[in-house]
């Protein structure tokens, strides 16, 4: 919802005010302040942080559910938290371009997230594992053929 709200806001505000050339995070942030005030820029910043935390949380939890619940492999919570925060801290420490870093993170996620998702679909479609709660065939087919919605 945060990502959709940010996209909608950017499309509406930048398009209506003739700022169709905004293509980077810094430009969006700097353009929001004169258009909507400092509060809008602050909300944009908080939304970016919330979106990043949410993406990290979902990816980590999906992988952990597969590893812990079905494979029996456990990773302590503190290690999972560090592993999800280290890439962001490295990007900040080295002063990497936020837009390029965001694009690269989405590329990595587009390859990494299908693995736990497909695994979860396979497990939830297995009657021996799920019993009465097993996915119906139509549910499984619709989930495997649906486009991914895991991008920021």
Protein Blocks (a to p, Z undefined) as FASTA:
>chain_A
ZZmmmmmmmmmmmmmnopambcbfklmmmmmmmmnojklmmmmmmmmmmmmmmmmmmmmm
mmmmmmmmmnopacdfklmmmmmmmmmmmmmmnopafklmmmmmmmmmmmmmmmmmmmmm
mmmmmmklnmmmpccfklmmmmmmpccfkbZZ
